[in-house]
Amino acid sequence: MTTTQPLIPRLCIIGVGLIGGSLARALREVGAVGEVIGAGRGEDNLRTAVRLGVVNRYDTDVTRAVTDADVVVVAVPLGAISSVLRAVAPHLTPDCVLTDVGSAKGSVVADVERIYGAIPPNFVPGHPIAGTEKSGVEASFATLFQRRRVILTPLAETAVTAYRLIRRMWELTGAEVVDMGVRHHDAVLAATSHLPHVLAYTLVDTLARLDDRAEVFRYAAGGFRDFTRIASSDPQMWHDICVANREQLLEMIALFSADLAQLAEAIRRDDRAAILAAFQRAKRARDNLYLD
């Protein structure tokens, strides 16, 4: 009797948090992986990952963790990716496929090129458009990526076999996989993800510094809770994203600031037609979006 080889016999996930943990859970649920090795600096989190059955074993030394891995997924904050890549580069087998889940691709590609001297054929940059405001392996769940998009940004140097493997890996989680250029990805995410997080953090920070902040938050309605929910996300992660994608993010902040200043001027002038027109345009645009 023959047994079917899993898609990824040995998977190493560096950074077993919400994304890395959910990926491991999803792949294990469909039998797409053999052994899953967790790696990272937080040993308590890694022990929890073993206890929850997310990974088979763990190692706090990433150079040992990647030994003989068929796929290595780097799921650490953007600011830590460079040091992780530098540590594991000499220890990956020639056939090992390397991928990541970073929210800004330009910085990751630059890190890889700087460390390797060139883009390795088995490197496939990726970014799952999924998540919650929670973090850590205990926040992970197998259905996180179902009906969500995962963006791959393959490069000219990327081998077709490596690309197909990573594409299939994400498809098996229930995700819709799309391809995009690196710079275009960073521009789109600056507008749709990075800017909203910056706005949420800034609004909460502004209100928290008011003299009557306790009363302000006591009477906050559902709209405030919905809009600012993402300000409960990991501050270090979003700090790293702002730094990594600063050029594209600054362009979006400038555009939004100009529009906000224009609206403020309309309110100051009591230009009711301009205020209503801006809100009507926004409502039409929002009502025509497919976000669910």
N, C-alpha and C positions, 0 to 999 in steps of 0.2 A: 504494500500500500504506500502510495506517495503522498507526501505532505506538501502543500502549497507554500512557497516561500513568501513571507510578507513583503510588502512594497519596500519597507526600510527595516532590514534585519537588526541594525543597531543604530539607535537615534540618541544623540546627545543634545540636551537642551541646556544652554547656559543662561540662567536667569529663569527660575521656575516660579514665576508670579502668575498674574491673571492671564496674560497672553500665552506664555510658555506652558503653564499648567493646563490651560484649556486646550491647547493644541495636543498635548500628550494625552489628555483624557479622550478627546475626540478620535484620535488615531487608534488608541487602544480599544475603544468601543467598537470600531469597525474591523479590528484585526489587521490593521495596516502596518503595525510595528511588532518587532520581536522584543528586544530589550531596550528600555528607555533609561538613560543615565542622566541624572540631574547634576548640575554644577552651579556654583555660586559661592558667595562669601557668607551668606546667612545660614549657618548650620541648623538653627532651630527651624527655619522655613523648610530646609531640605529634609530634615527628619520628618516634619509634618507631611511633606510630599510622599515620602515612603509609606508612612502610616495610612495615608488616604488612598494609596494605590496608584498615585499619579506617575511615579517613577519606580523602577525596580531597585535602583541603588543610587547613591550619590557620591560625589567627591568634591571637596572644597578646593582641590588643586585642578584647575581647568586643563593643565597639560596632561594629567593622568586621565581625566574624564573623557577626553576626545580620542583616546587611544583606540584605534581600529573602528572608529565610528564610520558608518556609511553616510550619514547626514549629520551636520552640526547646525543647530539653529541658535543664533545669537539673539537673545531676548532681554538684554540688559538695557538700562537707560542710554540714550545717545552719547552722553558724556563719558560713558565707560566702555563704549564699543572699541575705541582705538586700542586701549590697553589690553582688552580681551583678545583682539585680533593679533596683536603683537606677540602675546603669550602663546597662542595656539598654533600660529602659522607653521613653525618648524615641526609640529607634532601630528599634522594631518596626513593621512595616507594620500597617495597620488589620486586615488579614485573618490575620495571623500568629497561630497557636495556641501558647500558652505552657503548658508543663507541667513537673513536677518529679518527683524520685524520693525525696524526703525521708522519713525514717522517722518523723517526727512532723509531723502536718499542721496542728495548731493554730497553731504558730509561723510556719509558711510562709504560711498564710492571713492571719495578722495582719500579716506583713511586706508582702504584696501589697496589702492594704487601706491600710496606712499610706503606702506609696510611691505608689500610684495614686490614692488618695483614695476609691476604691470598688473593688469586685471587678469586673475587666474580664470581659465575656462570653466572651472567648476563653481564659480561664484554667481549666485542668483539673488540679486537684491529684491526684497519683498516688503509689503506693508499691509497687514490686515486692518480693514476699516471697521473695527469692532472694539468694544471695551465697555467698561463701566467706571464709575468713580472709585470703585474699590480696588485694592491691590493685595498682593500676596497669594500664595497657592490656595489658601482656604477660600478665596474669592473666585477661583476658577471653576468652570463647568463645561461639560462636553458639548453643549449646544450653542456656545457663544458665537460661533462663526456661521451657523446655519442661516441661509438667505442674506448673508452679509457679503460685501465685496472684499476681495483681496487683490491688491495691485502688485503686479510684478513689473520690475523695470530692467529687463534683460539688456545687456550691453552687446556691442558688436563682437566682443571676445567670448561671450557666454556660449558654452557648448550646448547643442540642441538636446543631448541626452540629459544634461543637468537641469536644463529648463523644464523639460517634460516631467522629470521626476518631481520637482518642487511644485509644478502646476498640479500634478495628480495628487500630491500630498494634501494640498489645500482643497482641492475638489472633494476629497474624501471626508473633509470636515463639514461638508454641506455648503461651502462658500461658492460664490460666483467669482471666478478668476478673470481679471482683465489685465491687459498690458498697457504700459504708458512709458513715455520718455522720462528720464530722471528729472530734468528741469521742469517739465510740465507737471509732473507729480507734485513737486515742491510748491509750485505756484497754486495749484488746485487746493492742496491741503492747507496752505497758508490762509486761503480765503474761507474754506469750509470747516476747518477744525482748529487751527492755531489761533486765528483771530478771535473766534467765539470764546475760547478758553481765556485768552488775554482779557477780553471784555468782562467775563464773569469774575475773574480774580480781581480786576481793578474795581468793579462796582462794589463787591463785598468789602474790599480793603477801604474804599472811600467811605462807605456807610459805617464801617466799624470804627472809624476815627472821629465820627460825629460825637458831640457832647451828649446828645440824647440817644445814643446808639441802642441802648437797651429797649427803649420804647419803639424805635424804628423797627427793630427785628421782631419785637413782640407782635406788632400789627402787620407784619409782612404777609401778603396773600399768596395764593397759589402761583401766580405769575412770577413772583420773585423767587419762590422755591424752584420752579421749573427752570427759570433762566440761569440761576446760580448753582444748580446742582453740580455742575462740572467743576466748580471752584473747590469741591471736596476731593478732587483728583490729587495724585502725588505731586507735590510742588517741585521736587527735584527733577522728576521726569519732564515736567513742563518748562522748567528753567532750561534744561538741556535742549529741548526742542526750539525754544526761542533763540538760543545761542546758535544752534546748528542751522536754522533756517532764517537767520536774521534778515538777509537781503529781501527775500520774498515777503516775509512778515512785515517788514517796515513799509514796503510798498502798499500793503493792504491797510495797515494802520493809518498811513497818510491819506489814502482814499476815503476810509471811513471817517477820519477826523474832519476832512473837508466837507463831507456830507452832513456830519453832525453839527459843524459850525454853521452850515447853511440853514439847517433846521432851527438852530438856536436863534439865528438872525430873523427868521420868519416869525418865530414866537415873540421875539422882542418887538418887531414891527406890528404885531397883531395881524400878520398876513394870513388870514384864516384859509384862503384859497390854496396857498402854497403848502400849509400844514396838512390840509385835507388831501391834496393831490399826492403828497409824499406817502401818506398812510394808505391811500387807495392803491397806489402803485405797488407798495409792499404787500398788501393783502392779496392783490391779484397774483403777484409772483409766488407768494407762499402757497396760495390755494392750488396753483398749478404744478407745485413740486411733488415729486414722488419720493417720499422720505421713509416710508414704512416697509 
